């Protein structure tokens, strides 16, 4: 049996496992008492990746089959400041797991050029987790958040999701929001209106927002950046999901 390395984002952890991504997703979302039942996001890490920051070799030694032959589900390598210490070059596919353990794989690709499409809403995943409104498109947002000359609190790396605003992106005061299940919509509208009026780069909407959000809210996808390198994981559109990943789509609506 081969051993896999996974970077978990919900919750953040670096894990060795003998389970392939689909089996690991099912186990991680609903097959263990160590984690509350619910959706999970994790990224494959190059099995050849090694770093002095992690005791990977020791973890692999412990990642052996059980006496009855069952594969070892998980050996935790690290649970603190993990994402910022794994370079983008070592990352593979991102796996989105529903609460009942169905897994959708998104392939890594280069981040696209920014397109100005109005206001934005970002869910930061690591190393911080606020919900943030912004006047900047994804790549500009990433550069702003990791630029020490622009921020007293510049982040060493940043993993985030670009979320839907629909008509609120251009009309935060009056735009429709019937299909956007964000809490405290009046507050979100106010945050968007404020940054549009002032031109501010960002405004925190929720300092401790849950990262277990409905996947249907993802707009252009997920961005994982570390230093100058940024990877993009594009979210398929609704029609593509219905056609090619129907069971996952149905599961993700629960």
C-alpha positions in Angstrom: 0.0 0.0 0.0 1.2 3.5 -0.9 1.3 6.3 1.7 -0.2 9.7 0.9 0.5 13.2 2.4 -2.4 15.5 2.8 -2.7 19.2 3.8 -6.0 19.5 5.6 -7.6 23.0 5.6 -10.7 22.2 7.7 -9.3 21.8 10.2 -5.7 22.7 9.4 -3.3 19.8 9.7 -0.6 17.9 7.9 -1.4 14.2 7.7 0.1 10.9 6.4 -2.4 8.3 5.3 -2.6 5.0 3.6 -6.0 5.9 2.2 -6.4 7.3 -1.4 -8.1 10.7 -1.7 -11.7 9.4 -2.0 -11.4 7.0 0.9 -9.6 9.6 3.0 -12.3 12.2 2.3 -15.0 9.7 3.4 -13.0 8.9 6.5 -12.2 12.5 7.3 -15.7 13.9 6.9 -17.7 11.2 8.7 -15.6 8.2 9.7 -13.8 9.3 12.9 -14.7 10.5 16.4 -11.7 12.9 16.4 -13.4 15.4 14.1 -17.0 16.7 14.2 -19.1 15.3 11.4 -19.1 17.8 8.5 -17.4 18.9 5.2 -13.7 18.9 4.8 -11.1 20.4 2.4 -7.7 18.9 1.8 -4.9 19.1 -0.7 -2.6 16.3 -1.9 1.0 17.0 -1.1 3.8 15.6 -3.2 4.9 12.3 -1.5 8.5 13.3 -2.1 8.2 16.5 -0.2 10.5 16.9 2.7 11.2 19.8 5.1 13.1 20.4 8.3 9.9 21.9 9.6 8.2 18.5 9.7 9.1 15.1 11.0 7.8 13.4 7.8 10.1 10.4 7.9 9.0 9.5 11.4 5.3 9.8 10.4 5.8 7.5 7.4 7.4 4.9 9.7 4.3 5.0 11.9 1.9 4.9 8.9 1.8 1.1 8.6 -1.2 -1.3 8.2 -3.0 -2.4 11.4 -2.4 -6.0 12.6 -5.5 -7.1 10.8 -4.3 -5.7 7.5 -6.5 -2.6 7.5 -4.7 0.5 6.1 -3.7 3.2 8.6 -6.1 6.1 8.2 -4.1 8.9 9.6 -0.8 9.9 11.3 -0.8 13.6 12.2 2.5 15.3 11.3 1.6 18.8 12.4 -1.5 20.8 13.4 0.0 24.3 13.7 1.0 26.8 11.1 1.0 24.1 8.5 -0.1 25.7 5.2 2.5 28.5 5.3 5.3 26.0 5.5 4.3 23.9 2.5 5.3 25.5 -0.8 2.9 25.8 -3.7 5.2 23.6 -5.8 4.5 20.7 -3.5 0.7 21.0 -3.7 -1.4 18.7 -5.9 -5.2 18.4 -6.3 -7.6 20.1 -3.9 -10.4 17.8 -2.7 -13.8 19.2 -1.5 -15.6 16.7 0.7 -19.3 16.9 1.6 -20.6 16.1 5.0 -21.5 12.6 3.9 -18.0 11.9 2.5 -18.4 12.5 -1.2 -15.2 14.0 -2.8 -14.7 16.4 -5.7 -11.2 16.8 -7.0 -10.1 20.2 -8.4 -6.8 20.3 -10.3 -4.1 22.9 -9.6 -3.4 25.4 -12.3 -1.8 28.8 -12.7 -3.8 31.7 -11.3 -5.6 33.6 -14.0 -5.1 37.3 -14.7 -7.3 39.5 -12.6 -10.6 40.8 -14.1 -12.3 43.8 -12.5 -15.9 42.5 -11.9 -16.9 44.8 -9.0 -16.7 44.2 -5.3 -15.5 40.8 -3.9 -16.0 38.6 -0.9 -13.3 36.3 0.3 -13.3 33.5 2.9 -9.7 33.2 4.2 -8.9 29.6 5.0 -5.3 29.8 6.4 -3.4 31.1 8.3 -6.3 33.3 9.3 -10.1 32.8 8.8 -12.1 36.0 8.6 -14.7 36.7 6.0 -13.4 39.8 4.1 -15.0 42.2 1.7 -12.6 43.8 -0.8 -12.4 46.2 -3.8 -9.5 44.1 -5.2 -9.8 41.0 -7.5 -8.2 37.8 -6.3 -4.5 38.2 -7.3 -4.4 41.8 -6.2 -6.1 40.9 -2.9 -3.4 38.2 -2.3 -0.6 40.6 -3.1 -2.1 43.2 -0.8 -2.5 40.8 2.1 1.1 39.5 1.9 2.8 42.9 1.2 4.7 44.1 4.3 4.9 47.6 2.9 1.1 47.8 2.7 0.2 46.0 5.9 1.5 46.0 9.5 0.2 42.4 9.7 1.3 41.1 6.3 0.6 37.3 6.1 3.4 34.9 5.2 1.1 32.9 3.0 -2.6 32.9 2.2 -5.2 30.3 1.2 -8.7 31.7 0.4 -11.9 31.1 -1.5 -13.5 33.7 -3.8 -17.2 33.8 -2.9 -20.3 34.8 -4.8 -21.9 38.2 -4.4 -24.0 38.2 -7.5 -25.7 41.6 -8.0 -24.3 42.8 -4.7 -20.9 43.1 -6.4 -22.1 46.1 -8.3 -25.1 47.2 -6.3 -24.5 46.5 -2.6 -27.4 48.7 -1.4 -30.2 47.3 -3.6 -28.9 44.2 -5.3 -30.8 41.0 -4.9 -29.6 38.4 -2.4 -32.2 35.7 -2.4 -29.7 32.9 -3.2 -27.0 34.1 -0.9 -27.4 32.6 2.6 -25.0 34.9 4.4 -25.8 35.7 8.0 -26.5 39.4 8.8 -27.1 40.5 5.2 -27.6 44.1 6.3 -24.1 44.2 7.8 -22.6 42.6 4.6 -24.3 45.3 2.5 -22.9 48.0 4.8 -19.4 46.7 4.5 -19.6 46.5 0.8 -21.0 50.0 0.6 -18.3 51.4 2.8 -15.4 50.1 0.8 -17.0 51.2 -2.5 -17.4 54.7 -1.1 -13.9 55.0 0.5 -11.9 52.9 -1.9 -10.5 50.9 1.0 -8.8 47.7 -0.1 -10.5 45.5 2.5 -13.0 45.4 5.3 -13.6 42.5 7.7 -17.2 41.3 7.6 -16.8 38.6 10.2 -13.6 38.0 12.3 -14.4 34.4 13.1 -16.5 33.2 10.2 -17.1 29.4 9.8 -15.0 28.0 6.9 -17.6 25.3 6.5 -19.6 27.3 3.9 -21.9 25.9 1.1 -19.7 25.0 -1.9 -22.3 26.5 -4.2 -21.2 29.9 -2.9 -17.7 29.6 -4.5 -17.3 32.0 -7.4 -14.1 31.6 -9.4 -12.5 29.1 -7.1 -9.8 28.7 -4.5 -6.4 30.5 -4.4 -3.4 29.1 -2.5 -0.4 31.5 -2.3 3.0 31.3 -0.7 5.5 34.0 -1.5 5.5 34.8 -5.2 3.8 31.5 -6.2 0.0 31.3 -6.4 -2.1 28.3 -7.4 -5.7 28.4 -8.6 -8.3 25.7 -8.2 -11.2 26.6 -10.5 -14.7 25.7 -9.3 -16.8 24.0 -12.0 -20.0 25.7 -12.9 -23.4 24.3 -11.9 -24.1 22.7 -15.3 -20.8 20.9 -15.3 -21.3 19.6 -11.8 -24.8 18.3 -12.6 -23.5 16.6 -15.7 -20.3 15.1 -14.5 -20.5 15.0 -10.6 -24.2 14.7 -9.9 -23.9 12.7 -6.7 -21.4 15.1 -5.3 -23.6 18.1 -6.3 -26.7 16.6 -4.6 -24.7 15.8 -1.5 -23.2 19.3 -1.3 -26.7 20.9 -1.2 -27.6 19.3 2.1 
